[in-house]
Amino acid sequence: MSFRISRYTTCLSILTTPGLCILGTAAGELLSSKSAHAQIISLPGTTSGQVIPAKKSKKTQTKVYQKKGSDNSENIMVVGTHLGARETEQIQPVALITSDQIQQSSAMTMGEVFSRIPSMNFSGNSYSNFGGSCINIRNLGTARTLVLVDGHRMVEGPGGCVDMNAIAPAMVDRVEILKDGSSTTYGSDAIAGVINITLKKDYTGTTLTANGGISDSGDAETSALTATHGWDIMHGRGNFILSGSYNYQAPVDANARKWAMHDRAGWDNSPGAPQYYGSTYTPNGYFVAANGGAPLTSQPGQLGNYSVTPNGNGGFSPFGYADDYDYSQGNQMLAQQSIQTVAGSGHFDITKNVQFYIDGNWTHTAGWSKGVPMFIGTPATTLTGNSGEMIIPSGNPYNPFGEDVAMYKRMMGLGERYSDLQNDQYQATVGLRGSIPHSGWWTYDAFYSFGKSVGEESQNGQINWVKMENALGFHQTGGGGSTTGYYDPSVCTSQPGCVLINPFSQTLSPAAKKYIGVTDDYPSGYELRDVQVTFANKHIARLPYGPLGIAVGVEHRGLDGYSYASNFASSGQASNYYYTSTSGGYNVTEVFGELSIPLLKNLPAAKSLSAQVSGRFSNYNTFGQTYNWHAGLIYAPTDSIRFRANLATGFRAPQIGDLYAGQTISLSGAHDPCGQISEYGALAGIVAANCRAQGLNPSTFKQVNNAMKYISGGNPSLQPEESRTYTIGTILSPTFLPGFSATIDYFHTSITHALSTPSLQTELDGCYESVNMSSAYCNVIHGRDVSGQLNPVSNYEENVGAFKEDGLDISAQYNYDIDYANSLHFGADIQDVMAYKEQNTPSTPFVSYLGSVGTPKWLANGTATFTHGRWSFTYMLRFIDGMYYFPSSDYNASFTQWYKINQTFYHDVSITYRGNKFTVTGGVRNIGGKQPQFDALGDYNTDPGMYDWQGRYMYLKAQVNF
């Protein structure tokens, strides 16, 4: 979709420059289409954020296909509607970010552009989200935000979403953000809102852009180069544009920051006393008798049923939490990534009524990340006959205990694990649009889009469980899961390449490393096919107060996906994971319609009153049919104020991965209730009784690893999520205060039948907190192994969740011209979340997470810009409200006081110089070098997606036009 500049458009500051443009706010003048093209810019010597006529230059002209003799503004489209520029276009809250704002901001990637917006949540290319940068609106999840590029759906990238980092900022013309449900316009996924990224078009000339940035620690370097060239053909009947870009992000190790150097779980009853968090899989190892025995003594050979670890003096000592392995010593906070992109677009007027258009892009993403060495202890699965633990048999010459010993150890001899990602994504769209001759005002738009994403991740340092058993000389005699057996050196000597391993050493010989080590590959891909035909008539009938507009259309989409497991992963030989190959797809046919209805105009106390209604019927070959509707109203009693209201239903169809993902055994952080009884307060007695019923002693039981195994996979029985949203807002543009504008919108979103995967902790707590383990959560817990550790817990998505969110979006700006060469701009963008509740199952109450980690009540940005001639100086303040670690329903003042994240203020500055053919911007983000807030539940002791973890960050951008 494209957009229309109207008199109800102004700019608000959410980046480090003036101007987030909010459609629906009066600030500029409506420019006649007969004059020069209008654009929203913040140029020296002009009022920041105002709509001004551009110079009549080939390099800035924009052609929009129009019926001969018609008004140009009548044919420019806006996001959220198929009818484009009409009185009803301001009904829904739509924000606009221009290319000038992006160029002058501190953002080095499109992901960073969105991270500066209070109502957005961003996940970068950290190790936990390797290869992709996803975005969502209002913290409702990336799958509930629809991302479009040039108005068309995009195939998913390596992160399972439209990768923001794959879109070069220098290639973006504008970004439209619809913060309201729009399932009737776009179909599935548009529950929280829609982001439409429009790439540059209708351009003649050449632009070169270079960006670079670095932290004050000398790392986190970013660099980008972009070249864009456009040209007209056949005297302006057509225009084509071609762009290419290269973007590089350097990696950052977790131990590169003091605050992330050690993995902390929280505070021990008081601030300043960190409780460190780690893994029991240590380089020295953690050993326990496989079949019980006498209590531990200082003499080797009498291990007993307690755990020990080498003490460095040739003996062994009891294993305690102080011996845990610190993950931060080997992991990365930021993965290395390079992105190459080529994009092209063009259009050609075949006749005065028919225009051909084409868009295409190709993106290659290469990512690299490292992690700590792999560990071994219990297998991912025993279904294939694996023993329940890695056993060092009593006869092994390196075993000093004289009995079988279970080993839990990080295999440092294999070295660090390295992940390498290669992904290619391409998409092409071809279409025809124009007007139907002799039909009145009917226009059409028909297109076909095809997209494909193919990727492969390779990871070294994996361990072959069967070969590791061979290298220890363990001859298993029981069935799958059994730990019974004896020492038999022939199980090793009979295997090519096998060498006996000393399990108490931190080193491995090259031969041993080659024998047990594995490099595994994970290929996957997605495919999208989308065809749509839309007919629109903005003047189908003349009503008393204006023309009635109508749009109707049909769309058919097909989606397919696959993920292939190697024989190593699917045979059960991998020591710590298990998954199977899978593939699947679905298709949907939809019909939609929209009406724009003028009700009143130019009457006393009714400058205008208009309504918009729309609907969409969808038929899926998976779950069946769904119908959704939207109704909106906008009322302007005077030129200074408007009121708007919207009510809509929406839906989100299960994605390919939700339906067809293969079974996987993975790891996730969770604690065994039987190992931390004291944390359950008044329910501790029930939990302890359930643990004893399973044969455990709660006072001595210890969980061997905080990373717990769970089974996940697709669920073909999933149904669509259903939503209801409404917004009520006002648009202020007082005529008595020129240059001032503001919008205030109340929003509410409720989601039922939400696709929800309860956390492992929720499942474990729900089971063990119930009397006699009677909760339904106990159905996903599959007993314990011979050592008392939990077997992998089932963790599948179901339609059992629900969400409710309410809040306010407040935006305001003021532009003041001091004189012809100097101006001031002040802007603010605020989000106030008034309620955020989640429900795990229909039978459980809603839990309020407002103010808890990840859901701050207040988020705000403020900017001040002084423009002097060609120079602009900008200051930006960013605010993040304080948060607690626990839902408000669990709040306890005496306990929670030590678990609060304080409020955070960041300060940014930038300077821009704009020449005749070039622009240079330099700045410093987080100029005070403020460290991120401690977050015990986040990665690396903080939340990298919310706080500036890099520290003080300097950047420089340059753009040259030819």
N, C-alpha and C positions, 0 to 999 in steps of 0.2 A: 504494500500500500504506500501511497505518497500522501502529501498533506497539503493543506490550503492555509495560506497566511490570511488571517481575517483581523478585523478590528478588535476581536476578543482574544488577542494573543499577546503575551508578554513573556519575559524571561526571569527565571529565578535562579539563584546561585546555589548549586549543590557541589560544583567542582571548585577549583581554585580560581575560577574566573567568573564574571557575572554571566548569568543567563541560563537557568533551566527554564525553558519556555513552557508555560502552562496553557494549553489550549482551553479557552474559556475565560480569559482575563483581559479586560480592555486595557490597552496601553498604547497601541499604535493606531495608525489610520489604515482604513481599507483602501488598498491601491487598486485602481482600475486595471483590468487585464490589458487595456489598451496602452498603458504606460509600461515602463520597464519592469522586468521581473523583480519581485520582492524577496528579500532574504533576511533572516534574523542574524544579526552580527553584533559584535562589540568592538567597534573600530575607534581609533583615536579621532578626536574631533567631532564625534557624534554622541548622541545620548545612548548610553549603554543599555542594550536590551531592547531598543526601539526598532520598529519596522521601518526601513528606509529603502528608497529606490536605489538599485544598483546602477553602476555605469553601463551604458550600452556597449558591452565588450563581448567579442566572440568567446572569450575565455570564461565568462560567467553566465552566458545565456542558457536558459533551460526551455526546452520545447516540451509541451504536453499535448498529446493528441486531442484534438477538439473538432467538433462539428463546425463546418465552415460558417462563420458569422456568429458563432456562439461566444459566450463569456468564458475566458480561460479558466477563471476560478470555479466555474461550474463543473469542470472535468477533473480537477485535482482531487485525489482521494485522501482520506484521513483514516487512521487506524480505528478499528471498532465498528466500521460501517461499510456497506457496499455502495452507498449513495454519495459519499464524498461531501463536498462543501455545501452545507445547507444550514438553516437556522438550528437544526437539531444536532449539529456537529459538536456542540459544547456540552451535550447532556452528560457524557461520561468524562471522568477526570483523566485527561491525557497530558503527559509531560513530554517536552521535546528537548533534546540535547543536540546542539549544532556541532558541525565539524570545527568551527572556530573555538568553541569551548573546549573540545577534546584536545586540540592542538595546544592551547594555552594552559591546560591543566597539568597536574603532576602525574597523571595516569600514563603508564608505559604500555598497558594492554587494555583491551576492552573490559576484561574482568575487573581491573582497577577502576575503570570509569564507573561501573555499577557499584563497586564497594564504597563509593563516596556518597551514595544515596541512602538516607536513613531507612527507607522502607524496603531496601534490598538486602539480601544476604548472599554472600559470595564464598565459594570454596575454591581455593587456588590449586596450583599444581604441586601441593605438598606430597610427601611420601604416601599419605593416607588416601590421596585422590590422584594417584599417579597418572599423568597424561591428559587430564581434562580440567576445565574450569567451568563450573556450573553456576547458575544464578537462579534465585527465586525471589518472589515478591511476598512481603509480609510474613516471612518465616514459615510459609505453608508447604515448603518442599519444592525441589527443582522439577519434579514430575508434574506439579500443578501450575507451573508457569510455562506458557507457550512462547517459544522464541521463533520469530520469522526473520528471514533475510529477503529483502525486497518483496515483502508480502507473501512469501511462499515458505512452506514448511521445509525444514532441513533434516537430512538424515543424521542420526545420532553419531557422535564422535567417540573417541576412546574412553571418555569418562561416563558414557551412558547418557549423554546430553549433548546439546549443541554447544561445542567448545568455544567459549568466548575468546580465548587466547588465539584461536585460529583465524580470527578476523582482525586484520591490521587496522589500527585506529586511523592511519593516514588515508585509508580507502573508504572511510565512512563519511557519508554526506550528512546524515542526521540519524537520531535514534528516537523513536516514539515509544512511550511507556504508558500503556493503558492499565491503570490500577483498579480494575473492576472485572468481574466475570464477563466472559464474552464467548460462551459456548455456542450461542445462536449464530454468531458470525463466522467462527473458525472451527467449531466442533470440539473434540476432546482436548483435554489438558488445560484449557483456558479458564481454570477455576479462579486462581488468584489474580490473573491478569495476563497481558500480552506485551511482549517486547518485539518491536519491529525495527530491524536495523536496515537502513537504506544505504546502499553503496553509491558512490559517485557516478553520475551519468550526465549525458548532454554536455560534454566538456571538450573543448579544443585547446590544445597546448600540451605542455609537459610540466609535471610537478615532481620534484625530488624531495624526500623527507628523510631526515636522519635523527634518531633519538638515542640517548644514552643516559644511564644512571648508575649510581654506586652508593653504598652505605658508608657511614663514617668509620666503619670497621674494616673497610677495604674489600667487602664482599658483596654478594647479592647483585652482581653486575647485570645490567640489562643493556641490550643494544638492538637497534632495529633500523633497517633501510627499506624504503618504499619508493617505487617509481611508477608514475601514472602518466599515460599518454592517451589523448583523445583526438578524434578528427571527424570532420563532416565529409559526406560523400554526396555527389550529384546535386550540388548547389543547395545543400541543407535538407534534402529529402530524407537523409539518414545520418545517424551519428553512431560511432563505435568508440569504445574506451577499453583499454587494456591496462591492468595493474599487476605488479609483482612485488612481493615483500619477503624479507627475511628477518626473523626475530630470534634472539638468543637470550636465554636466562641461565646464569651460572648457578651451580648448586651451593647450598650452605649446610654445613654439618651442625647437628644439634649442640655439640660441645663448643661451637664458635661463639656462643653467648653464655655468660656466667649464670644467668638466671635459668638457662635450659641445660646446664652441664650435668645436673643430677635430676633424675626423675623423682619428683616429690608427689606423694599421694594426698597430703593435706597437713594440717597442724595438729599437734598432740596436746589438745586441751587448752592451749594458749598460743598467742601469736609469737613468732620468732623461734618456735621449736619445730622445725620441719620434720615430718615423718617421711622417710624415703621409701620409694616404691620400686620393686624390681622383680626379677625372675629367679626362681629357685634353680633354673637351669644355668649353672655357673661354669666358668672355664675349668675349675677344679673338679666340679661334679658334686653330686648329692647322691648318697648311697644308702640303701635301706635293705634289710633282710627280706628276701623274697617270700619266706614262709614262716615268719615270726622267729622267736628265739629268746635267749636270756637278755636281761637288761644290759645296757652298754657299760663296759668298764674301760679302763685305760689300756687294756691289753688287746693288741690286734688278734683277731680270730674270734672275738666274742662281741659280735656286732649287735645282736638283739633286734628289737623292733623299733629302735630309734634311728634317726638319720644321722649320718656323719659326713664330714668333708675333710679332705687332706688339710693338715695344719701347717705344712711347709717344713716340718722337721722330721719327716719320715713316718709320722703317725697320723691319727685322725682325731677330730674334735667334733662335739655335737654341732649340728647345723642349726643356725638361728637366722632371724630376719636380717641381721647385720651382714650376713654372707650373701644376700641376694645380689644378682647381677644387675648393673645399671644400664638400662637400654640406651640411654642418651649418649653413651660413649661410642656408639657405632652407627647410629641412625642419622638420617638427614631431615632437616626441617623443610628444605626446598630441593626439589629434584632438578637436575639439569634438563633443559629442554630447548630444542630448536624447531622452528616452524617456518616452512616455506609455503608461500601461497601465490597462486596465479589466478586472477579473476578477470573476466571480460563481460561486457554487455553491449548491446546495440539495438537499434530499431531502424526500420526503413518504411517509408510511406509508399506502399504498393499503389494505392490510389488515394483519392482524397477521403475515402471512407474506410480504408483498410490499412492498418499498420501491422507489420511483422516485428516481433521483438524476440530477443534471445538473451539469456543470462547463463553464465557458467563459471565454475570455480573448481580449483584443485588445491588441496592442502596436504602437505606431508609433514607429519609430526614425528619427531625423533626424541625420545626421552631416555634418560639414564638416571638410575638411582642406586644407592647402596644401603645395605642394612647389616645388622649384626649377624654373626655366623649362626647357622642352623643348629637346633638342639634336638635331642633324642631322649625318649623316656617311655612314652606309651604311644602305640601306633594310632594313626588316624582311623583305621578300621581293622577289626579282626575277622571280618566276613570272609576274607580270603585265606584264613588259616594262620595269620600272624599271631605270635604270642602276645599276651596282654601287657608285658613290660619288656624292656631290653635287659636280658639276664646275662650276668657274668657268672658262668657256672663255677662251682667250687673247685673243679679240677684245673681251671685256667691257671697257667703258671704265674700270672700277674695278680691273682686274687689272694690277698693276705688273710682273708677271714675264715677260710675253711668251710664255707657254706655258700649257697647261691645268693647272689646279690643283685638287686634291681638298681639300674643306673639311670640317673637323670643328669644330663650333661650337655653343655654347649660345646660343640665340636670346633674349637678354635683352629685346629689343624687344617680344616677345610678353607679357612680364610673368610673374609667378608662376602656376603651375598651381593650380587649385582643384578639389577633388572634392566633390561634393554627393551624399549618399546619402539616399534615402527608401525605407523598407521598412515594409510592413504585414504583420503576422502575426496570424492568428486561429485558434482551435481550439475545438471544442465536443465534449463527450462526454455521451452519454445512456445510461442503463442501468437494469436491474432487478436487485435482489438480495434474497435472503431464504431461507427454509427451505421444504422440500418437505413438505407435510402428510402425516402418517401414514407417513413414510418412515424413521423412526428419527432419525438425526442428519444427514441430508443437507441441504446448503445449496447455493446456486447464486449465480453472479454473471455477468451477461451485459451487455456494453456495445458501443456503436459510437462510434468517435472519428473526427472529420474535422478535418484541419488544413491550412492553406494559408499560404504565405509568398510575397509578391509585392514585388519591389524593383527600383529603378532607380538606377544611379549615373551621374552626369553629370560630365564632366571637360573643362575648357576648356584652351586653350593647346596643343592638338595641331597638328601641321604636316602640310599636304597636300604630299606629295613631288612630285607632278606639277606643282602650281602653283608650288612653290619653284623647280623647274627652269625653268619658264616665266619666272619673275621674274629669273632669272640670264641669260636669253637663250640657254640651252643647247639646241641641236638635236641630239638623239641620233641616230646613224646605225647603230649596231649593234643586236643583239638584247638580250633581257633579261640584265642583268648587265654589259653592255658599258659602257665609259666613253669610247668614241670618239664624236666629234661636232664641232660647230663653233658659233661665235657667230652667232645669227640673231635680231635684235631683233623680228622679226615673230611669233615664237612667243609673245611677250608682248603686243605691240600688237594682235594679232588676238583676244585673249581679253578678254572684258568684265571690268573691274575690275582688270586686271593692271597693276602699275607696276614699273619696274626697281628692284632692290634693291642697295644697296651692301653687299656681304658682309663688308666690313672694319669696318663701323660697329656699335656696340652698340645703336643705336636704329632704329626702324622708323617710317615715316610711318603715320598712321591708315589710309590707303588700303592700304598694303602689309600691315599687320597684319590688316585685314579680309579681304584676298585669300588669304593663305596660312594664316591661323589657322582652327582648327576646334574646335567644342565637340561632343564625342561622348557618346553615351548607351549604357548597357549594361543592358538589362532582363533579369531572371532571376526564377525562381520554383521553388517546390517544392510538392508536394501529398502528403498522407498520408491513407490510409484504413485503419482498423484495427477489426476486429470480433473479439471473443473471448467464449467461454463456458466457465466453470469450474464443476465440481461437486466438492464436498469433503465428507468425512465423517470427523470426528475420533474416532469411536467405532464404526467399522465392524465391529470384532471385539474381543472381550475376551481379552487374552493374560494369562499368569500374572502379569506385572508391570506391567500397564496396558493401555489401549486402543490398538489399531492404528489409525492414521490414514491416509487416502488422499485424493488429489486428482487429478482428471483433467480435461483440457480440450482445446479446439481453438481455433486462432487463424488468421485470414487477414488479411494486410496487403498493401496496394498502395502503391507509391511512384512518383511521376513528377516529372520536373524538366525545365527548359528554360533556355536562355540564347540570347538573340538578338543577333546581330552587326549593326551598322549597315552600310549599303552602303559607307560610307567605310572601315570596318575590314576588311570581307571582300573589297573590290575591290583591295586592295594599295596604295591611295593614302596610307594612314597612314605616316608616316615611320619609326616605331619599333615598331610592333606590327601583328600580323595575326592575325585569328581568324575562325572561321566559326560560324554558328548551329548549334544542336544541341538535341535533345530526346530523351527516352527514359524508360523506366520498367521496373519489374519487379513481380512479385507472388509471394507465398509462402504456402503453407498448412502449418500445423504442428499436431501433436498432442503432448501432453505428459502426464506423470504423475509422481506423487510419493508415497512411503511414509514414514511415521514409525513407528519400531518400538522400543518399550520392551523392553530385554533383561533388565535387573536393576534392583531397587529395594529400599532399606532392608535391605540385607544387610551382614554384617561386611565391611569394606574395599570395599564397593560401595554407596555411598549411592544412586547411580543409574548406569545404563549404557544409552545409547540410540543408535540408528542412524537415518540418513536416507539414502534412495536416490531418485534422480530421473532422468528421461530425457526427451529431446525429439527427435522426428523432423521434419525440415524438407524441404519439396519446393519448390524455386525453379524458375521458368520460364526462368531464365537458365543456371545451371550444373548443375542437377539436385538430387540428394538428399544429405542429411547427417544423421548421427545422433550425439547427444552424451549423455553420462551424468555423473552425480555421485554420490559416496558419501562419507558423513561419519559420524564416531563421536564421542560425547562421554561422558566417564567421570569420575565424582566419587567418589573413595574416601571423602571426608569433606565436611563443609560448608565447609571452609576452602580447598579446592583442587579444580580441575577440569582435565582434560586434553581437548583436542579435536584432531581430525585430519580433513583433507578431501583428496580426490583427484577431479579433474574434467577432462573434455575440454571444449573450446569452439571457437567459430568466429566469424569476421567475414566477412559477405558483402560483396563489392565494392559501394561506394556508387554513386549515380547519376552523380556526377562521374567516378568511377573508370572507369565503363563507357562513358559517352556524351559526355564533354566534347569540344567541338569543337576542331579544331586551332588552336593559338595559337603565335605567335612572341613571346616575352617576353625579359626581361633578368634576369640573375642575376650576382652577383659571382663571378668566377673569373679565374684568370690563365692565359695561353697558355704552355705549357711552353717554347716556343721563345724566350720573352722573359725567362725567369728560370731559365736553365740551372743556375746555381750552387746553387739550392735542392734539387737532386736528388742531392747527395752522390755516393755510389759509382755511381749510375746516370746521372750527368750525361753520360758519354760516349755511352751508348745514346741518350739524349734528343737530344743534339746531332747524332748521326748521322742520326736520323730527321728532324730539322729540315732538315739539309742535303739530304737526299733529296727534300725538297719544294721545294728551290730557295731556302732561306732561309739567311742568315748569322746564326748564333746570337749572335755577339758584337755585332752592330749592330741586330738586329731589335727593334722596340718595339711592344708592344700598344697600340692607340690608345685603348682604353677598358677599364676594369676591370669594367664591366657588359657581360657577354657574352650574345649572343642564343642562344636555344635554342627548339626546337620541342617542344611538349607537346600532349597530348590524351588522350581516352579510349581504353580498350582493351577491347572487348567480349569478348575471350577470357579475361579474368581469372577465376580460380577463388577460392574462399574461403580465407582464412587458417585455419590450424588451431592450436590451443593445447592445452597440458596444464599444469594448475596443481595445486599441493598446498601446504597449510598445516598446520603442527603447532604447537600452542600450549598455554599453560597460563593459568588464571585463578585469581588469588590473592585471597582475602578472609579472612585469618586471624581466627578468633574471639577470639584472645588480644590482638589489636590493633584495637579498634573504630575505624572511620573510615578505615582503610587498605585500599586495593585496588590491584591491578595486573594487567596482562595482558602476556604475552610471546608473540609469534607469529613463527615462521619461515615465510617465504613463498618459493615458487619458481614462476616462470612461464617457459615456453618456447613460442615461436611459430615455426612453420614455414610455408612457402609465403607468407611475409609479402609484402604489397603494398609494393613498395619501388621508389622512384625514386632511383637513384644520383645523387649530386650531380654537377654539371658537372665539378668538379675531379676527382672519382673517375674519371669516364669519360675525361677528358683524360689524367690521370696514368697510368691503366691502359693506355691505348693507347701513349703515347709512351715509357713505361718498358719496353715489350716490344721485343725484337729484331726489326728490320724491320717494326715496327708490325703484329705478328702476333696481338695480343690480340683477343678478341671485342669488346672495347670500341671498337675501330677501326671497327666497322660503323656506329656512330652518328655518326661524324665524316664530314662531307661536303665535304672539301677546303677550299681557300682561294680568296678572291677575287683580283682582279688586283693588289691592293696587298699581298697576303700575309696578310691577316687571315682568321681562321677563318670559314667559313660557319656559319649556325645549326646547332647540334648537336642531334640527336634526344634526347629525354629523356622516355620514357614509363614508366609503371608496369608492373611485371611481378611474377609470383609467384616471386621469386628470393631474397628476403631471409629472415633468421632472427634471432631475439632470444633471449637467455637472461638472466634476472635472478633473483638470490637476495638475501635480506636478512632483517632483523629489525625488527619493530615493537614498541616497548617503551613502555608507558604506565603511569603510577602517579599516585596522589593520596593525600593525607592530610587529613582534616577533623578539627579539634579545637575543641570548645566550651569557651571559657574560662569563661563563665557564661551566664546567660539572654540577655544582650544583646550579647555579644562572642564572636566566633569567628575562627578562622584556617583558611585553606585553602592547601595547597601542591600543585602539580601539575606533571607533566612528560610530554612526548610526544616520543619519539625515533624516528628512522628510521636504521638502519644498513644501507646497501647493501653487500653482501658481494661481489657480482659483477654486472657489467652488460656483456654482450657482444653484438656485432652481426656479422652475416655478410652481405656484399653479394650473393654468388652461391653456389650449392652447391659450386662448385669452389674457392672461396677459403676461407682459414681464418677462424675467429672472431677478432675483434679486441676486446680489452678496452678499454672506455671508462670504466671505473671511475676516478673521481678526475679525469677530464678535464672541460673546460668543459661545463656543463649537467648533469653527473652527479656531484655531490658525494657523498662517502662518508657523511658524517654531516650530518643536519639535526635540529634540536631546538628545542623551546620549553619554557620553564619559567615558572610563575606563582606569585605569592604574594599572597593577598588577606586583608585584615583587615576584618571587618565589625563595626561599632559602631552598634547600633540601626538607624536608617534609612540610615546611611552605609556605603558600601563603598569601600575604597582598594585598588587593584590595581597590582602591578608585574609586568611581563612581560619576560623575556629571550628573544631569538631568536638562534639560532646557525646559521651556514652554513659548512660546512667549506671549506678551501682547495682549489683545483683547478689542474691544469695545462692547457695549450692542446692537448696532443697525447695520443692514445691511449697507454696504458701500454706497448704493444708497440713504440711508436716512441720511448720515453723515452731520452733521452741527457742525463746529468747536466750535462755541460759546456755543452750548448746550451740545455737546457730551464730552467736555473736563472733565466733572465731572463723566463721565460714562465709564471710562477706567479701565481695569484690567491690572496691571503692569506685567512685565516679572517676571518669577520665576525661581530661581536656587535652586536645592536640592543637598545635599552632603551626600553620604553613604560610610560607611567603613565596611570591613569584614576581618576576619582572619580565615584561614583553616589549620588544621593539619591533615595529612593523614598518618595513621599507616598502618601496614601490613594487619590488618583485620578490621580496623575501620577508620572512618572519622568524625571529629568534626568541625563544622563551627559556628562561632559566629559573630554578627555584630550589627551595629546600622544604621537604616534608618532615613534619615532626622536628621543628627547628630546635626544640629544647632537648632532643635526644631522650625523651621519656621512655622508660622501659615498659613493656606490656604488663598488664595486671596478672597476678598469679591466679591460675584456674586449675584446680586439682583434677577436674574432669576433662580438661582439654589436652591437646597434644603438646608435649614439651613444656608443661607447666603453664600454658596459656591457651588462648583461642586465637590461632594465627589468622583466621578469617575475620575476626572482629578488631583486633588490636594491631598496631604497627610494630611488628616484632623485629623489623630490620634495624630500628633505631633511627637516628638522623639520616635522611636520605636526600642526596643531591642529584639533580637531573638537568639536562640541557637538550633542547629540541631546536631544530632548524628546518625551515621549509623554503624552497626556492622554486619560483615559477618562471617558465620560459614561454 
